[in-house]
Amino acid sequence: MTRFGKARFAWMLMAVWAQMQSTADAQHTDRDLARRAAIHPVSTAADMRLWLARVPTTRDFPADFEIMLRSQATLYSIEMSTSPGCLPCGDLWIRLSAFRARYGWQVRTLGQEEAMLRSGRLGLPWVGNPVAWVRPLADPNRMVPIAIGTDHGANIARNAWLAARMLTGTRAALGVRAMSKFTGIVGVRAPASSNPKRR
């Protein structure tokens, strides 16, 4: 190969590498933008209320909605991940407690390790707080996420109703399409300490 040919070949390799790098950077940027669009960290109650104000509230419910939720209270539980000092976690817990009082379902919190395992098993793109799942009491390995981030009580109730239907045979695609979009309203995590003794 001539000197000119070698130089041209090297230039082509550099151009291909630059194009590949540009594509990888664009994909990374797209993922970061999508992640930022889906997750809304809040550190104050006012910020949380502002994000919740943007979330549409379910207004139309099926005729058998209340009857079905009450009649299935002995079959399902709602379990959520949480962390200390997380405002949306406390907000979701209050809403789930109201759901429990109205429909009789069990509600409990999960430990961090169990929550991480569940998120991985369900293929959720991130592990955050709070996340709530509906699980059949008779089968600990089946579950449907109903909230990623806190949400309005009406949306949580509708998602719990849909999750119960999905777990009893309604086509999953139909249930997933009908679910309220997850809000992604999560708490701001405290920065990790640089002091090894505090980690």
Residue, then its C-alpha position, 0 to 999 in steps of 0.5 A: m500500500t502506498r503512503f497515500g493509501k495508508a494515509r487515506f485508510a487511516w483517515m477513513l478509520m478515524a472518520v468511522w471511529a468519530q461517527m461511531q463515537s458520535t452515535a454512542d454519545a447521541q444514544h447516551t444523551d437520548r437515554d439521559l434525556a429520557r431518564r430525566a423526563a421520566i424521573h422527577p426528584v423533589s426535595t420539598a413538599a411544594d415541589m412535590r405538589l407542583w409535579l402532582a398538579r401536572v398529573p391527570t386524575t382518573r375520573d371514569f371508573p367501571a361500574d363494578f370498580e368498588i365492588m370488585l376492589r372490596s371483594q378481592a381484599t383477601l386475595y391481594s396486598i400492596e407492597m411499597s419500597t420506601s426510605p427515611g426522609c423521602l417526601p413522596c414515600g410518605d405521600l404514597w404511604i398516606r394514599l395507600s393507607a386511605f386505599r386500605a381503609r376504603y377497600g380493606w386491602q393489606v398494605r406493607t413496606l418492603g426492605q431495600e434489598e427486596a425492593m431492588l430484587r423486585s425491580g430487577r425481576l420486573g425489568l424496571p429501568w431504575v430502582g427508586n423510592p417509592v415503588a408500589w406493587v400489587r401481589p397475590l397473597a397466595d403467590p409471592n412471585r407474581m406482582v404488577p407495579i402500580a406506582i413508580g413515584t407517588d400519585h393521586g389516590a384515584n390513579i392508584a386505585r384504578n391501577a390496583w383494580l387493573a393489576a388485580r384483573m391482569l393477575t386473574g387473566t385479563r390480557a396484560a397488554l390491555g391492562v398495561r395500556a389502560m394503566s395511568k402513566f407512572t409519575g416518577i415523582v421520587g425523593v432527592r437522595a442525600p449525597a454520599s459522604s466522602n468520609p469513609k467512616r460515615r458511609 
